[in-house]
């Protein structure tokens, strides 16, 4: 993903995480390996945002800060998808998990509305660009649930159990 976006792992602004697999973690410890940003639970999201920055023609530097044009667009899009005014979505950067991206806060019923829109878009033949994008996201998540959170994770198992009829994401 980084290569396709014409960026490098040095451009990532997330820190490394220990792996979920005990076997992998023990191997890393044995080798003295220190996880970097590409080993982050959030590295895929960061790589996608770096690609988004390139598509917008915006600067790569500071892509993770709330005032960056990409984050402004993300906030506006989240508000629209949740049927909220832009100031109805609050942002904060949580430093505890090493992600370093703005995290949205809004009423839980609005998150349900967003997931409903994804499912509805997948079930319909609406040709509007946003509906097509939501349907594509739904299909990607339900076709490859192991890429959403990894093997054995709750949302992966949930989507596998429903065989494409349900989308879910922890976190």
ZIHU-V323075 format. One record per helix or strand of 3 or more residues. SS is the DSSP state (alpha for helix, beta for strand). FROM is the first residue (numbers start at 1). TO is the last residue. If there is no record, write none. Layout:
BEGIN
[[SS,FROM,TO] [SS,FROM,TO]]
END
This chain:
BEGIN
[[alpha,9,11] [alpha,22,31] [alpha,37,39] [alpha,43,56] [alpha,69,81] [alpha,86,88] [beta,90,93] [beta,102,105] [alpha,108,123] [alpha,129,143] [alpha,146,149] [alpha,154,161]]
END
